[in-house]
Amino acid sequence: MSTSPEQLFEAFRLDRQDLALDGYELECLPHLRRHTAPAGKGGESLLCFSRLDAGQERAQIREQIEHFRRR
């Protein structure tokens, strides 16, 4: 039985999505993971492992943009 690329990626995602990156704080939300620079340290932040709801992508992206603007 072979593993499809989709199955392989899903296994990778499940294995890695809740691991914090060095130097970042991990925020686990139902539809994505935020890796944010610690408060007061400056630096960039990033989103990964997103599973945006169909038809809600724009609203969810805007929500994240506003979140980072407030920081």
Number of C-alpha atoms within 10 A of each C-alpha: 3 6 8 9 9 9 11 11 12 12 11 11 14 10 10 11 16 14 12 16 11 9 12 17 16 20 14 15 9 9 12 15 20 21 20 21 18 14 10 6 8 10 11 11 13 12 13 12 15 14 11 15 11 7 8 9 12 12 12 15 12 10 12 14 11 11 10 12 8 7 8
